[in-house]
Amino acid sequence: MSGIPSTARVVIIGGGAVGVSSLYHLAKAGWTDCVLLEKNELTAGSTWHAAGNVPTFSTSWSLMNMQRYSTELYRGLGAAVDYPMNYHVTGSIRLAHSKERMQEFERAKGMGRYQGMDIEVLGVDEIKGKYPFLETHDLKGALYDPADGDIDPAQLTQALAKGARDMGATILRFTPATGVSRENGEWIVHTEKGDIRCEYVVNAAGYYAQRVGEWFKPYGGRTVPMMVMSHQYLLSEPVPELEAWSKESGRKLPLLRDVDTSYYLRQEKTGFNLGPYERNCKAHWVTPDDPFPEDFSFQLYPDDLDRLEFYIEDAMARVPLLGTAGISRVINGPIPYAPDGNPLIGPMPGVPNAFEACVFTFGIAQGGGAGKVLAEWITEGCTEWDMWSCDPRRYTDYTDRDYCIEKGKEVYGHEYAMHFPWHRWPAAPDRKLSPVHDKVKALGGQFGAYNGWERANWFAQPGDDTSEEATQTWNRAGPWEARIREECEAVRDGVGVLNLPGFSRFDLSGAGAADWLRGMIAGALPKVGRMNLGYFPDKRGRILTEMSILRHGEDEFTLITAATAQWHDGEHLRQNLAPGLTLTDRTVEFDTLIVSGPKARDLFAAIGEADLSLPWLSIQSASVAGRPAMLARVSFAGELGWEVHAKVADMPAIYDAVLGQGAKPFGMWALNSLRLEKGYRAWKGDLSTDYSLLEGGLDRFIKFDKPQDFPGKAALLAEKQRGSKKRFVTLVVDAGEADAPYMSTLWHDGAVVGETTSGGWGYRVGKSIALGMLRADLAQPGTEIAVEIYGERRRAVVQEDQPLWDPENARIRA
């Protein structure tokens, strides 16, 4: 008898806080026939040496949701599962040294308040009341979160484990998984003690996730995008003054984070725990002389305090009490990092019925929420909150080893950095280049990465400040602003050209393709030779994705979608594809130009052979500059224009010819301004699974009377009957120096009544615009509300449900 079950519904590989939380939440959802495999003892990986901080702070809505949920879960967990736990809710203070940091804090406070959290922004004179041992002379203020604190990671994991076992789930310690195979649509997970046949597998293997991920490559998998950092924290000897203060006040000091210097400092019993995130950081297991170990359970790296000298000195100057005590212990352990610092939670790209819950940099803080999200993915097929920020499919094929190492080190060294809208993190650029990249660069293109593809955000002129420092602002003013204005005006008055590499592109064909597609989208298909937008709902009627549908024949289509959506949308199509249909990813074979403006027709007449009288939303095969191309009469910029889709080899000649006719190059930031003026939605901002199609104002793209059923139809019909709680609105904002960022709160009569989904300046209308979701009763033209922009409430007015620019679309149809 091997002592292990031969079957299970789900097998989770990895027994750290996240794996065990996933098991606990699956069991809570009623899926008790689940097994967790751990090669050593529970918590043997990053969990055992984790500091155990539990912050809620984030400027990502989904991460904040996940962390908030963790704090709520942990507060009652000990009592719920009858397991003793040390969870100290001490509150936390984040220090600000600059105006920009205070603006970031105001933004986080607004989001936190919307989620029901009591976050406060403190003036300099209020900080000492909460933390008497602090030097405050050079500060601008602080953020105080009363729900923050710390927890014992081992006790947390054991409490979740006890809860899971009590509900009937199985945990097998000292049972390493050795591989997987697939048979008859089921997984077989191999261990030295026998095989387990199951429906679903979860890779929750922490810093071993990449190694476990390799087992899935024969079944469509890829190398897990991650690397491992060495993180050190030091424990001080006891500090008598701290002990006396704690005794007298009956509490611990709040957890302190000096985010501009880059460390946390917290009270540990009667001493301190100091954890820096140093710029001169170190990756591990990346060189031949430091190979990846077979087993690193309950082990640490040697101390390397020289790297931390600056941070230790800075912390001692900030809290002089720290300098009175010696160091009693240094912990230096491995922490996994994804290239953007967010974990991987969700479907394993390319692999059926396999999921990831791994590469957690803050696994203790996020573990509770991660378990909830993962259990929802598996049991429901969708999650309560849109989790794109953590979805493994956000990365595609450009995340090679060097990329992961460079990006991981960059994120670690800037762990508490502000993520400014105009700033590009410089590490590991140029993963995917357009065929005209060098030309765009020579024209002054300042690039951003879109699913690894380099696209120009704006075009600098000689003498413009293109330094990284210039981008460290939340405000719209900067060297780019005059250029964006000129680019928008060129599209308005003449003709502009934007090179758009990396559009995700799928060809669909086969008998019955049209009928199948009708059953996937909420609306109708275009006629042959035409194109339209198709919205793909999930079973709840929420917005999974949007694609442009180009119809070449009765059952022949090209589906075009956002660059970042390539693996997400490709997988959605492939998983649901009807037998006999063919779907081919053509993303890398084509390049695209957006040529837009009132003089666009004259331009194509001079260099092309095409029928330029065909109406808006028509598609045709044409010749441009003597090269074959497909012309689609559509414009995300909201002017007369065409998209030129051509093979990569043909695009340089076409681009040269378009420029030769006087088209002005414009960038993604100008395009963003232009699309806001038309109310065009952007994927994973305005369009996400946080909203239904009806809430998103997409009623005209829903065809309830078509014979085909489509996902979410019943949910949308029910919502239509009872009325939506929120509605999509366009707002004109009396903004100050900054426009409304994503997830700015909307206020009315002293209450939060909605949120923005995107915002920016409209250069054709000369106004600050925000798109957002507003309580349905207020979504009437003329309603006045307030938008909170970095802590300032600015007046905003709800607009008519039509574009601000050219509401009749006369310019597009010209």
Secondary structure, 3 states (H helix, E strand, C coil): CCCCCCEEEEEEECCCHHHHHHHHHHHHCCCCCEEEECCCCCCCCHHHHCCCECCCCCCCHHHHHHHHHHHHHHHHHHHHHCCCCCEECCCEEEEECCHHHHHHHHHHHHHHHHCCCCCEEECHHHHHHHCCCCCCCCCCEEEEECCCCEECHHHHHHHHHHHHHHCCCEEECCCCEEEEEEECCEEEEEECCEEEEEEEEEECCHHHHHHHHHCCHHHCCCCCCCEEEEEEEEEECCCHHHHHHHHHHCCCCCEEEECCCCEEEEEECCEEEEEECCCCCCEECCECCECCCCCCCCCCCCCCHHHHHHHHHHHHHHCHHHHHCCEEEEEEEEEEECCCCCCEEEECCCCCCEEEEECCCCHHHHHHHHHHHHHHHHHHCCCCCCCHHHCHHHCCCCCCHHHHHHHHHHHHHCCCCCCCCCCCCCCCCCCECCCCHHHHHHCCEEEEEECCEEEEEEECCCCCCCCCHHHCCCCCCCHHHHHHHHHHHHHHHCCEEEECCCCEEEEEECCCHHHHHHCCCCCCCCCCCEEEEEEEECCCCEEEEEEEEEEEECCEEEEEECHHHHHHHHHHHHHHCCCCCEEEECHHHEEEEEEECCCHHHHHHHHEECCCCCCCCEEEEEEECCEEEEEECCCCCCCCEEEEEEEHHHHHHHHHHHHHCCCEECCHHHHHHHHHHHCCCCECCCECCCCECCCCCCHHHCCCCCCCCCCCHHHHHHHHHHCCCEEEEEEEECCCCCCCCCCCEEEECCEEEEEEEEEEEECCCCEEEEEEEEEHHHCCCCCEEEEEECCEEEEEEECCCCCCCCCCCHHHHC
